[in-house]
Amino acid sequence: MKLTYFGHSCFLVEVPGARLVLDPYLTDNPHGRVPLDRVPCDFILCTHAHEDHICDALALARLHGATIVAPYELAEHFAAQGATALDLMPGGGIDLSWGRLTMTPAVHSSALELPGGENKPMGVPGGYLIRAGSKSLYHAGDTALFGDMRLIGRHGLDAALVPIGDRYTMGPADAVEALNLLRPKLAVPMHYDTTDKIRQDPHAFAKSALAAGHTVRVLGAGETIEI
């Protein structure tokens, strides 16, 4: 399993038989704007409807013929615009030719941000558990710390992608507590330093996590690792 970070909560996950983009924030990402033709993919996984997690979903799907995966209401929204969409809800999963995809709970909100400042509720937020071959990866989405993270990690995780930005998600201290519940072999921080409101020091988080017995890899935008 190969993991590429684009900044914020956007990743490319490559497994045998599929390429998955999570929370597509590419063309306007302050961490580094990436042309969509440079990110070929088969599936686009959206955790919730906020703009910084879905802004390139439709364009990316149309360009590459990819399937958008999202919570039910958001999937219906994309389908109504002509996209091929696969709907899931927290607790549910689906077996695909390359592995299994499960949606997990997340403690957050989900709304489309419309012109004029109006928000249109769009169901529930979620995270994703990706299993392919012998590898497992958890993308927590935007979330607070919650106790059932222990259940998400109960079968073992090779990697967990966790937000540390605070204010809108858990901050660094709660993210360490999340790792205590998840117990992944490797953790990668996300959802920080995109705006002034979520400035954090990921290396300080890594140091705190190490003191609690966890291995953290801080990735720069565009960096790729093997899991």
PyMOL commands that set and color helices and strands:
alter all, ss='L'
color gray80, all
select helices_A, chain A and resi 36-38+51-54+57-64+72-80+115-117+149-152+172-182+196-198+202-211
alter helices_A, ss='H'
color red, helices_A
select strands_A, chain A and resi 2-7+10-15+18-22+43-45+67-71+85-88+93-96+99-104+111-113+119-121+127-132+135-139+159-163+186-190+224-226
alter strands_A, ss='S'
color yellow, strands_A
deselect
rebuild
show_as cartoon
